[in-house]
């Protein structure tokens, strides 16, 4: 299994177990590649805050979930060590938000990842930066050829 196939398998495995992203938030995992991930979410009525715009915490959750798929894509279990988000434009009812996550650097057990959340018109809604820390284990079992 090459790195691309492994990342895809890791993404599929994580998404199958991620009821928060898949069922509650109704996100879609568009792609998972080494050091990268893309997720999508439609803004629905229950996601609106008192200003009738998408709750920032839900936009954060989209970015955080994308971050999780990107930083685990190499099949080494990684968790968030820190993150920040900048909200640039509100998400509106009916918007389809797409988050693209890209690994900026991976050194030792730590990685830095940038997430860009855009609406269906290509307008940037938010930017998120996450720092990951690898912990023991793999996301999916490793066979002899993949462990080498």
N, C-alpha and C positions, 0 to 999 in steps of 0.2 A: 504494500500500500504506500503510495507516494504521499508527500506532505499535503497536497491538495485534497486527495481522497480521505486522508486522516482527519483533516480539519472539517470536511463535510460530515464525516461520521461522528465526530465529536459534537458538532452543532446539532445534528439530528438527535443524538442521545440526550444532550442537555435539554433541548427543546421539548422532547417527549416527557421529561420529568418536571418541566418548569410550568406548573399549573398557574402561577401568578401571571407570567407573561402571556402564556397561550390562552388560558381560559378566562381569567379575571380581566386582564387588560386587552384581550383579543388582539395581541400583536401577531405579526407574521415574521418568521425568520426567512429573509429573502436569500441570504447567502452567508456562508462561513468559509473563510479561506485562511491560510497561515497569516496570523497577525491582523486579520481584517474580519469585519462582519457588517451586515446590513440588515436592519429590521424596519418594519413598517407598522403603523397604527393609525386607524381612523379616529378622529375626534367625534365622540358621541355625546348626546345630551347629558348623561350622568357624569361626564368628565368636566362639565362647565362649573366654574366658581361663581361667586357673587357678582362678578363683573361680566358674566356670560361669555367668558373666554376659557380656554383649556387651563385647568389647574396646573400651575408650575410643577407641582410634585409629580404629576403624571407625565409631563414632558421629561422631567428628571428620570423617572422610572424607565421610560423608553431608552434614554441615553445610557443609563446604568445597566440595563439588560444587554444592550448592544456591546457595551464595554466588557461584560462578563463573557460573551461569546467570543469576542476578539482575543481577550487575554487567555482564554482556555483553549484556543484553537490548535495549539501545538500539543495538546493532550497532556499537559502538565497542569495539575490543579492550581489555580491562582484565584486569589480573593482581592477585593479592593483594600488598599492601604490608605487611600485618601482620594478625594475628588473635589472638583469645583465646577460650577455651571454659570454661564452668563446667558440671561434671557434677552433676546434682541427684538423679538416681534411676537405678538400673541398668536396662539393657535385658535382658530375659529371653528365653530360647529361645522362639521362636514369636511374639514381639512383632512388630508391624508398626509401624515407626517412620516418622513423617512429619515432614519438615522444611519449614517455611514461612520463606522469606526475604523481607525487606522493606527496601527502600532507605530510609534515614533522612535522608540529605542527599547531594547531588551538587553539588560546587562546583569549577569548573574541571576538572582532570583527576582529582580525588580524590572518592571516595564512601565513606560509612559505611553498613554493612548489618547488620541483626540477623537471626539465624536462631534459630528456636525448634523444637527437636526434641521431639515428643510421641509417646506410644505410642497404641495403638488405644483406650485408655480415656480419652484426653485428658490424661493425666498428663504434665507437662513432665519430660523426661529430661535435657535439656541446653539451655543458651543459648550462642550463639556470636556474637561481633561481629567483623566483618571490615572492613578498610580496603582499598579498591581504588585502583589507579593506572592510568589509561588510557595505552596506548602506541600507536604508529602502527598504522593499519590498521582494516579492518572484518572482521567475522566472515563475512558473506556479501557478494558483490559488490553494489555500489550502482549503480542505473540513474539516469538524469538526473532523473526526478521525485522519487526518494527522496533524492538527494544535496542537493536544495534545502532 
